[in-house]
Amino acid sequence: MEGGTSATYQVLVREDAERGYTARVLSLPLPEISARTEAEAIAGAQAAIADTLRGARVVEVDVDVPSHPWAALAGIYEGDEQFERVLEEIEAYRKVLSSQELAEWDSDRGACRADDRP
């Protein structure tokens, strides 16, 4: 390529019973290229990419993104000893629930095994 650099693009190529072969450039909004042979479809995709990029340039733009409505609440309990105790209680409660669910699951499996016997 004269005066420029080379870039690699992914092109989806597939055989089409009616159109021969089609090629679609995955990262650019280009139309699907149809051709008799796979090589012609790929060459058509290469030409479409080159035509799209000729005289074009990539620029970066900044966009203001609104903050999440809950972002203001982040960290409000940092260092709060009472909050730490609440988290410990939640964790303990979850462990109790998990052990109860495991016991129920084990008893259900045992009932299934008993039902499977002749």
N, C-alpha and C positions, 0 to 999 in steps of 0.2 A: 504494500500500500504506500503510495507516494505521499509524502508530506503529512503523514498521520501515524497513528498507532494501530495495532491489531487488537481486536476484541473477540471474545468467544461468546456465542449465543446458543441456547438450546433450541433445537427445532424438532417438533414432533412430526414424524413422517409415517404415513400409513398408506397401504394399498387400498384403492377404492374401485370397486367393480365397475362403476359407471364412468369415473373420471381418470382412471389410471392410478396416479399417486397424488396425495395431497401433503402439503407441508405447512405447518403453522409455527411461527416464531412465538415461543412461550412467554417471553418477557416484554414484548412490544405489542401494542394494539394494531396489528397488521391483519389484513384479510388472509384467508386461507389461500394458498397457492395450489393450483391444479396443473398437472402435466402428464404426458404419456409415460415417462419413466421416472424412477426415483431420483436419478442424477439430475434430470431437468427440474424436478420439483425443488430439490435442494438448491440448485443454481438460482431458481426463481426466488426462493427465500433469501438467499444471499443478496440478490439484486434489490429486493424490497427493503432489506435492512440498510444497505448502502444508500439507497434513495431517501429513506427516512432520515438518516443521520447526516446526509450532505447538507452543509450550511447550518446544522443544528448544534446546540451546545447544551450541556447539562448544568443547571444552576441549583444552588441550595437556597431554600427559603425558610424563614422562621415564622412559626404560627403560634399565636397565643392560645394556650389550652386552658380552659377554665378549671379551677381546682375542684376536687371532689368535695361535696358538701360536708362530709365527715372528717375531712383532713384537719380542720381546726381542733377536733377532739383528740387527735393523735398525741399520745404521751401525757395526757392530763393527769394520769394516776402514777406517773413515774416517781419512784421513791416513796410511795404511800404504803406504809406497813399494812394497813387494813386491806388494801387491794391485794397485796401478796397473800394474805390469809384467805381471801375470797378465792383466788386462783388455786390455792392448795386444796380448799374444800371442793371445788369443781373437779379437780383431778382425782381426789379420793372417791367422789361420787361416781365418776366415770369408771373407775376400777371396779367398784361394787357392781355397777350395771353390767360391765363386761364379764365378770365372773358369774353373775346370774345367767346371762345369755349363754355362756359356755356350758353351764350346768344343764340348762334347758335343752341345748343342742345335743349334748351327750345323752340325755335321757330319751330324746326323740330318736336318736340313732339306735339306742338299745331296743326301743319299742319296734323299730323297723326290722331289726335283726330277728326279734322274737316272732314277728308276723311272717317273716320269710320262711320259717321252719314248717315242714310238712305236718 
